[in-house]
Amino acid sequence: MSAAAPALNAAPSASTSSTVPGGARMAMLLAPALLVVVVFFVTPFAILLAFSLGAKTSAQWTPTLAQFLRLFGDPLYQRIILTTIGIALQVTVLTLVVGYAMALALVRSRSLHRRFLLNLVVLPLMLSGVIRTFGWIVLLAQNGAVNSVLGQLGAIDAPVKFLGTNLGVVVGLTHILLPFMVLAIHSNLSYIPPSLVQPV
């Protein structure tokens, strides 16, 4: 008994000395992820930024804004930037309007229907973006389903060209990004108490 007592008393001290502080343990857990971010994201971005803000002449790097002046001064680049911003704004507005309506319908639906509808919203995320893009190529082709339906309804006299236009890009991006908007809005609307919602 006397020999076992010192061993029992020594055990807590050994475990206490080997305990790693919470901050150091968190740093050890985050170190691999931070290393990957620094090596594969921060470092390449810093290299590109250095190349864009300087020019190498006679083995010497000199700071300059010539690349940015060319970027914003060339009409071709200006048109590309404005087209990109315009498409981004259209997709954002469409996904916001449609996503809010869908999220509100999900919140106000019954629990059983809500689970089924949420599965339908998440289902497109299980498919590759390439597969969904090819699906829209088939639908938006000049002999595709969209032009066929519009022609049968008498809305158009000739097939409308969707592919290769900004409208086709907006439709495809809206479909791809819509589930993210629905889930984001739904998660916020679900926390609003029903008593605060005014009856329509």
MOBELHU-V411144 format. One record per backbone hydrogen bond with DSSP energy under -1.0 kcal/mol. NH is the residue of the N-H (numbers start at 1). CO is the residue of the C=O. Records with the same first field share a line. If there is no record, write none. Layout:
BEGIN
NH->CO + CO
END
This chain:
BEGIN
5->1
8->4
9->5
10->6
11->7
14->10
15->11
16->12
17->13
18->14
25->21
26->22
27->23
28->24
29->25
30->26
31->27
34->30
35->31
36->32
37->33
38->34
39->35
40->36
41->37
42->37
43->38
45->41
46->42
47->43
48->44
49->45
50->46
51->47
52->48
53->49
55->62
57->60
62->55
64->53
69->65
70->66
71->67
72->68
73->69
74->70
78->74
79->75
80->76
81->77
82->78
83->79
84->80
85->81
86->82
87->83
88->84
89->85
90->86
91->87
92->88
93->89
94->90
95->91
96->92
97->93
98->94
99->95
100->96
101->97
102->98
103->99
104->100
105->101
106->102
107->103
108->104
114->110
115->111
116->112
117->113
118->114
119->115
120->116
121->117
122->118
123->119
125->122
126->123
127->124
132->128
133->129
134->130
135->131
136->132
137->133
138->134
139->135
140->136
144->141
146->139
148->144
149->145
150->146
151->147
152->148
153->149
155->150
165->162
169->165
170->166
171->167
172->168
173->169
174->170
175->171
176->172
177->173
178->174
181->177
182->178
183->179
184->180
185->181
186->182
187->183
189->185
190->186
192->189
196->193
END
